[in-house]
Amino acid sequence: MTTTAITPGSPGWLRPLGSTGLTVSAIAAGGGPLGGMPELFGYDTPEDRAIALVRDLATSPIRMIDTANGYSDGRSEQRIGAALRDLPDSGLLIATKVDAEDGDYSGARVRASVDESRARLGMDHLPLVHLHDPEFHPGAGFDRPGGAIEVLLALKEEGVIGRIGLAAGHVPTMERLLDTGAFDVVLTHSRATLLDRGADPLIDRARAEGLGVINAAVLGGGLLASRAARPLYGFRPAGPAVLQAAAALHDLADGLGVVLADAAVQQSVRDPRIDTTVVGFSRPERVPKLLEALAAPIPDEFWERAAALLPAPSVWLDAAAD
């Protein structure tokens, strides 16, 4: 991991997304909070504030927004689209994801999902579309004839979408789907953080194959942002070892005068294998604060001691689930 801070305007702030031909900023804005997901984030985001936030992002150094068809039943995409209608030359890279509907993750559903996203976003061409959360649909037959992957490749050939990504949590599922050779980008969440390194082999593979790499949920759903966060990690109840490690990391950060959330984001941003790190925003004022925090000094002692506090692989998300 590099020790040089990567901040807006510095070398490395803008970088290629693997070999896709797309350019991203070191930080991407997560679209989940834009739709208002109180059941997941613990708070809501009013529509006017979400639209104002997207407009602010358009004039900020952040050049990418990551959203999904299924975020808040499409409200995230709708709000992004509402803002973009007044910003035709924003230069923002909008990445979205196809989602199942009522358990249907067929090829036909994937095509419908893309059409819905295009309409909501007001975009005829979607530059990056991910297959979203395949681990929750083990019987969907993604790689069967007429399945989701075949349809995504057809949409790419038709020029409706540009690049195809794979956005998921469960690393073994992602590894199996990467074997199809259909994907240009991987988006991993919750598994390349200060509390879980389960995605490291996946990231190494993706980098070796020239794929773009996106890292999300580096704050663990809030556990690394605040001591008062709900006891969840990776969108599920956190075990005792993970909670103890999070508390120890907060103690370490406080003792060294470090903001733990800043360190959690910086760890990902500084990793040369990762092209962009997704951070969710729900308020416009959080954008400049996050960008300023990228320059916050983190002593070497913090990284050394934090590494020693990493929970054992046996309690990482995928090990605990399998």
C-alpha positions as CSV (number, residue, x, y, z in Angstrom):
1,M,0.0,0.0,0.0
2,T,1.4,3.4,-1.0
3,T,2.1,5.9,1.8
4,T,1.4,8.9,-0.5
5,A,-2.0,10.5,0.0
6,I,-4.2,10.4,-3.0
7,T,-6.4,13.5,-3.1
8,P,-8.3,15.5,-5.8
9,G,-5.8,17.0,-8.3
10,S,-2.9,14.7,-7.2
11,P,-1.4,12.1,-9.5
12,G,-3.6,9.0,-9.4
13,W,-6.8,10.7,-8.5
14,L,-8.1,10.0,-12.0
15,R,-7.2,6.5,-13.2
16,P,-8.3,3.9,-15.8
17,L,-10.9,1.3,-14.7
18,G,-8.8,-1.7,-15.6
19,S,-8.7,-2.1,-19.3
20,T,-12.3,-1.0,-19.9
21,G,-11.3,2.4,-21.4
22,L,-13.4,4.1,-18.7
23,T,-11.9,6.6,-16.4
24,V,-12.8,6.8,-12.7
25,S,-11.9,9.0,-9.7
26,A,-10.3,7.4,-6.7
27,I,-13.6,7.9,-4.9
28,A,-17.0,7.0,-6.4
29,A,-20.3,8.1,-4.8
30,G,-22.5,5.3,-3.7
31,G,-26.1,5.6,-4.9
32,G,-27.8,3.5,-2.2
33,P,-28.4,6.4,0.2
34,L,-29.7,8.6,-2.6
35,G,-32.9,6.6,-2.8
36,G,-33.5,6.6,0.9
37,M,-33.1,3.2,2.4
38,P,-33.8,3.6,6.2
39,E,-34.2,-0.1,6.7
40,L,-30.6,-0.5,5.7
41,F,-28.8,2.7,6.6
42,G,-31.0,3.7,9.6
43,Y,-32.0,7.1,8.1
44,D,-33.9,8.4,5.1
45,T,-32.8,10.9,2.4
46,P,-35.4,13.3,1.1
47,E,-35.8,13.6,-2.6
48,D,-34.8,17.3,-2.9
49,R,-31.6,16.7,-0.9
50,A,-30.7,13.7,-3.0
51,I,-31.1,15.6,-6.2
52,A,-29.1,18.5,-4.8
53,L,-26.3,16.1,-3.8
54,V,-26.1,14.7,-7.4
55,R,-25.8,18.2,-8.7
56,D,-23.0,19.0,-6.2
57,L,-21.2,15.8,-7.3
58,A,-21.3,16.9,-10.9
59,T,-19.1,19.9,-10.0
60,S,-16.9,18.0,-7.6
61,P,-13.7,16.0,-8.2
62,I,-15.8,12.8,-7.9
63,R,-16.4,11.5,-11.4
64,M,-18.5,8.4,-10.8
65,I,-21.8,7.4,-9.2
66,D,-22.6,3.8,-8.5
67,T,-26.3,2.9,-8.3
68,A,-28.6,-0.1,-9.0
69,N,-32.0,-0.9,-10.5
70,G,-33.2,-2.2,-7.2
71,Y,-32.0,0.5,-4.8
72,S,-35.2,1.8,-3.1
73,D,-37.4,0.3,-5.8
74,G,-35.7,2.5,-8.5
75,R,-35.8,5.8,-6.5
76,S,-32.0,6.1,-6.5
77,E,-31.9,6.0,-10.3
78,Q,-34.9,8.3,-10.6
79,R,-33.3,10.9,-8.5
80,I,-30.0,10.7,-10.3
81,G,-31.9,11.0,-13.6
82,A,-33.8,14.0,-12.3
83,A,-30.5,15.8,-11.5
84,L,-28.8,14.8,-14.7
85,R,-31.6,16.2,-16.9
86,D,-30.3,19.6,-16.0
87,L,-26.7,18.5,-16.3
88,P,-26.3,17.1,-19.8
89,D,-22.5,17.6,-19.8
90,S,-21.7,16.6,-16.2
91,G,-19.0,14.2,-17.2
92,L,-20.1,11.8,-14.5
93,L,-19.7,8.1,-15.1
94,I,-23.0,6.5,-14.0
95,A,-22.7,2.8,-13.3
96,T,-25.8,0.8,-12.4
97,K,-26.8,-2.9,-11.8
98,V,-29.4,-5.3,-13.0
99,D,-31.6,-6.8,-10.3
100,A,-34.0,-9.6,-10.0
101,E,-37.8,-8.9,-9.5
102,D,-39.9,-11.1,-7.4
103,G,-37.3,-13.9,-7.6
104,D,-37.1,-13.7,-11.4
105,Y,-33.5,-13.3,-12.6
106,S,-34.0,-14.7,-16.1
107,G,-32.5,-13.2,-19.3
108,A,-35.8,-11.5,-20.0
109,R,-35.7,-9.9,-16.6
110,V,-32.2,-8.6,-17.1
111,R,-33.2,-7.0,-20.4
112,A,-36.2,-5.4,-18.6
113,S,-34.0,-4.2,-15.8
114,V,-31.7,-2.4,-18.2
115,D,-34.6,-0.8,-20.0
116,E,-36.0,0.4,-16.6
117,S,-32.6,1.9,-15.7
118,R,-32.2,3.7,-19.0
119,A,-35.7,5.3,-18.6
120,R,-35.1,6.4,-15.0
121,L,-31.6,7.7,-15.7
122,G,-32.6,9.3,-19.0
123,M,-29.7,7.5,-20.7
124,D,-29.9,5.6,-24.0
125,H,-26.5,4.0,-23.4
126,L,-25.4,2.7,-20.0
127,P,-21.5,2.7,-19.9
128,L,-21.2,0.1,-17.1
129,V,-23.8,-2.4,-15.9
130,H,-23.2,-4.9,-13.2
131,L,-24.8,-8.3,-12.5
132,H,-26.0,-7.6,-9.0
133,D,-26.0,-10.0,-6.0
134,P,-26.0,-13.3,-7.8
135,E,-25.2,-15.2,-4.6
136,F,-28.8,-14.8,-3.5
137,H,-30.1,-16.5,-6.7
138,P,-28.2,-19.9,-6.9
139,G,-30.7,-21.5,-9.2
140,A,-31.0,-18.6,-11.7
141,G,-28.7,-20.2,-14.3
142,F,-26.8,-17.1,-15.1
143,D,-24.5,-18.8,-17.6
144,R,-27.1,-21.0,-19.3
145,P,-28.2,-20.3,-22.8
146,G,-30.6,-17.4,-22.7
147,G,-29.6,-16.5,-19.2
148,A,-28.5,-13.3,-17.6
149,I,-24.9,-13.4,-18.9
150,E,-25.9,-14.2,-22.5
151,V,-28.4,-11.3,-22.5
152,L,-25.8,-8.9,-21.0
153,L,-23.4,-9.8,-23.7
154,A,-26.1,-9.3,-26.3
155,L,-26.9,-5.9,-24.9
156,K,-23.2,-5.0,-25.1
157,E,-23.1,-6.1,-28.7
158,E,-26.2,-4.0,-29.5
159,G,-24.5,-1.0,-28.0
160,V,-27.2,-0.6,-25.3
161,I,-24.6,-1.1,-22.6
162,G,-20.8,-0.6,-22.6
163,R,-18.9,-2.7,-20.1
164,I,-20.2,-5.6,-17.9
165,G,-19.5,-5.8,-14.3
166,L,-20.0,-8.3,-11.5
167,A,-21.1,-6.7,-8.2
168,A,-21.5,-9.1,-5.3
169,G,-20.3,-10.0,-1.8
170,H,-19.7,-13.8,-1.7
171,V,-16.3,-14.3,-3.2
172,P,-16.7,-18.0,-4.2
173,T,-19.7,-17.1,-6.3
174,M,-17.8,-14.3,-7.9
175,E,-14.9,-16.6,-8.7
176,R,-17.2,-19.1,-10.4
177,L,-18.9,-16.4,-12.5
178,L,-15.5,-14.9,-13.5
179,D,-14.6,-18.2,-15.1
180,T,-17.2,-17.4,-17.8
181,G,-14.9,-14.7,-19.1
182,A,-17.9,-12.3,-19.6
183,F,-17.0,-9.6,-17.1
184,D,-14.9,-6.5,-17.5
185,V,-15.2,-5.2,-13.9
186,V,-15.6,-6.6,-10.4
187,L,-17.2,-4.8,-7.5
188,T,-16.6,-6.3,-4.1
189,H,-18.1,-5.1,-0.8
190,S,-17.2,-5.5,2.9
191,R,-14.4,-7.9,2.1
192,A,-11.4,-5.6,1.6
193,T,-11.5,-3.5,4.8
194,L,-9.8,-3.2,8.1
195,L,-12.0,-6.0,9.4
196,D,-12.1,-8.5,6.6
197,R,-9.7,-9.3,3.8
198,G,-11.6,-12.1,2.1
199,A,-11.6,-10.5,-1.3
200,D,-7.9,-10.2,-1.6
201,P,-7.5,-13.3,-3.9
202,L,-10.4,-12.1,-6.0
203,I,-8.8,-8.6,-6.4
204,D,-5.4,-10.1,-7.3
205,R,-7.1,-12.3,-9.9
206,A,-9.1,-9.4,-11.4
207,R,-6.0,-7.2,-11.6
208,A,-4.0,-10.0,-13.3
209,E,-6.8,-10.4,-15.9
210,G,-7.0,-6.7,-16.6
211,L,-10.4,-6.2,-15.0
212,G,-11.5,-3.0,-13.3
213,V,-11.7,-3.3,-9.5
214,I,-14.2,-1.4,-7.4
215,N,-14.3,-1.7,-3.6
216,A,-17.4,-0.8,-1.6
217,A,-18.6,-0.7,2.0
218,V,-15.2,0.0,3.4
219,L,-16.8,1.3,6.6
220,G,-18.5,-2.0,7.2
221,G,-21.9,-0.5,7.1
222,G,-21.0,2.0,9.8
223,L,-19.0,-0.1,12.3
224,L,-15.8,1.6,11.4
225,A,-17.4,5.0,11.2
226,S,-18.9,5.3,14.7
227,R,-18.8,3.5,18.0
228,A,-22.5,4.1,18.2
229,A,-23.2,2.2,14.9
230,R,-25.6,-0.7,14.8
231,P,-23.8,-4.0,15.5
232,L,-23.9,-5.1,11.9
233,Y,-21.1,-5.9,9.4
234,G,-21.6,-6.7,5.8
235,F,-25.4,-6.1,6.1
236,R,-25.7,-8.9,8.8
237,P,-25.2,-9.1,12.6
238,A,-21.6,-8.9,13.4
239,G,-20.0,-11.7,15.6
240,P,-18.3,-11.0,18.9
241,A,-14.8,-11.2,17.4
242,V,-15.6,-8.6,14.7
243,L,-17.2,-6.3,17.3
244,Q,-14.2,-6.6,19.6
245,A,-11.8,-5.8,16.7
246,A,-13.9,-2.8,15.7
247,A,-13.8,-1.5,19.2
248,A,-10.0,-2.1,19.4
249,L,-9.6,-0.2,16.1
250,H,-11.6,2.7,17.5
251,D,-9.4,2.7,20.6
252,L,-6.2,2.6,18.5
253,A,-7.4,5.4,16.3
254,D,-8.4,7.6,19.3
255,G,-5.1,7.0,21.0
256,L,-3.1,8.1,17.9
257,G,-5.4,11.1,17.0
258,V,-6.7,9.4,13.9
259,V,-10.3,9.4,12.7
260,L,-11.0,5.7,12.1
261,A,-13.4,6.3,9.2
262,D,-10.7,8.3,7.4
263,A,-8.2,5.5,7.8
264,A,-10.7,2.9,6.6
265,V,-11.3,4.9,3.4
266,Q,-7.6,5.7,2.9
267,Q,-6.6,2.1,3.2
268,S,-8.7,1.3,0.1
269,V,-7.9,4.4,-1.8
270,R,-4.1,3.8,-1.4
271,D,-4.3,0.2,-2.5
272,P,-2.8,0.2,-6.0
273,R,-5.0,-2.8,-7.0
274,I,-8.2,-0.9,-6.4
275,D,-9.4,1.5,-9.1
276,T,-12.1,3.3,-7.2
277,T,-13.6,3.1,-3.7
278,V,-17.4,3.6,-3.3
279,V,-18.5,5.8,-0.4
280,G,-22.1,6.5,0.2
281,F,-23.3,10.1,0.6
282,S,-26.7,11.3,1.9
283,R,-25.9,15.0,2.5
284,P,-24.1,17.5,0.1
285,E,-21.9,18.8,2.9
286,R,-20.3,15.4,3.4
287,V,-18.6,15.5,0.0
288,P,-16.0,18.2,0.7
289,K,-15.5,16.8,4.2
290,L,-14.7,13.3,2.8
291,L,-12.4,14.8,0.1
292,E,-10.5,16.8,2.8
293,A,-10.2,13.7,5.0
294,L,-8.2,12.0,2.2
295,A,-5.3,14.2,3.1
296,A,-5.5,13.5,6.8
297,P,-2.1,12.1,8.0
298,I,-2.2,8.5,9.2
299,P,1.0,7.5,11.1
300,D,2.7,4.3,10.1
301,E,2.2,3.0,13.6
302,F,-1.6,3.0,13.0
303,W,-1.3,0.7,9.9
304,E,1.1,-1.6,11.7
305,R,-1.1,-2.0,14.8
306,A,-4.3,-2.1,12.8
307,A,-3.0,-5.1,10.8
308,A,-2.4,-7.0,14.1
309,L,-6.1,-6.3,15.0
310,L,-7.5,-7.9,11.9
311,P,-9.9,-10.7,12.9
312,A,-9.0,-14.2,12.1
313,P,-10.0,-15.5,8.6
314,S,-12.4,-18.0,10.3
315,V,-14.7,-15.1,11.2
316,W,-14.6,-13.2,7.9
317,L,-17.9,-13.0,6.1
318,D,-17.5,-15.8,3.6
319,A,-15.9,-18.2,6.1
320,A,-18.7,-17.6,8.6
321,A,-21.4,-18.1,5.9
322,D,-20.0,-21.3,4.4
